[in-house]
Amino acid sequence: MIVDCAIYRDGRRTDGPEDFSDALAKARSDGDAFLWVGLHEPTEEEFSRVTSEFGLHPLAVEDALTAHQRPKLELYDDSLFMVLKPATYEPHSDTVTTGELMVFVGDSFVVTVRHGVGAPLSAVRDRLEHQPDVMRHGPTAVLYAVSDAVVDHYIDVADELQTDLEEVEAAVFAPASSSRAAERSAAAQTTAERIYNFKRQVQEFRRATGPLAGPMQKLTGAGLPFVNAHSRPFFRDVNDHLTHAGEMVEGLDRLLSDILSAHLAQMGVRQNDDMRKISAWAAMAAVPTMVAGVYGMNFEHMPELHWIWSYPAVIALMLAIVLVLHRQFKRRGWL
């Protein structure tokens, strides 16, 4: 559906025809004005009229309707088409959700198409309407403001992920508790699952930030049609913020890999500790089992078989050997 439609002249919003076809004709006739049409998840029927009036390329229209695109910048005969993926962080579920935002920029118009809930276009429009100096750059000002809002929000999402990463790191490197082995195993499995889920969130975030680097580089260059030459410094600023967000994502991914490796190493060490303890107890149990097995054999002639103190002596011998083994294992840290 059409969320908003307005003509901007000399950087300020002006009254105009409600029908965007008449509004576009008026903007083109004035020369120094442009039309901004905002749509949210339009249907094919709703967007067909926009396509015919603005002369949008069919391939770009198809991309805008399907909404499963990577960030990109494409140049057509009558317009410039850009795809961005706004990202939002859900604190209750610790997940990153991405939407899609398409921007068509022409000679006297800009059309924004939003899919999902992660595109702050209403706030962008309100901010731009209070900045007439920026709006005087025409449709390019809208493209800059939208890109700037999306990229700035990337940094906010990266900060939230950094906070979550610190919590995961603290959980992994926390001192080992003296709880039972079953409880430690369950806790280790939960931590590993959390790390894997976190890594998926980082990958989802990277799919939004990484491919956008190429389009931003093109916008900072010269000679791109439908882009005001005076806007290049603004896009360079957005590109710097995008580079910073990309570096944060790369840092998060590397730290997650290191934390996962450390967690798996800790699990291996704990399993070795458990195996040593099991081996120590098995060794202590093997000694009395062996002695009892020898004296359990049905032979008539055995050492000290008819001695009255034979039984307590054998029991004492088994206890002494077990105590010696227990002391040795304890000294070596096996118990």
Secondary structure as UniProt FT lines:
FT   STRAND          2..9
FT   TURN            10..11
FT   STRAND          12..14
FT   HELIX           20..30
FT   STRAND          33..40
FT   HELIX           44..54
FT   HELIX           58..66
FT   STRAND          72..75
FT   STRAND          80..84
FT   STRAND          87..90
FT   TURN            91..94
FT   STRAND          95..98
FT   STRAND          100..105
FT   STRAND          109..115
FT   HELIX           121..129
FT   HELIX           132..135
FT   TURN            136..138
FT   HELIX           139..172
FT   HELIX           181..209
FT   HELIX           210..212
FT   HELIX           213..220
FT   TURN            225..226
FT   HELIX           229..231
FT   HELIX           232..295
FT   TURN            303..306
FT   TURN            308..309
FT   HELIX           310..331
FT   TURN            332..333
//
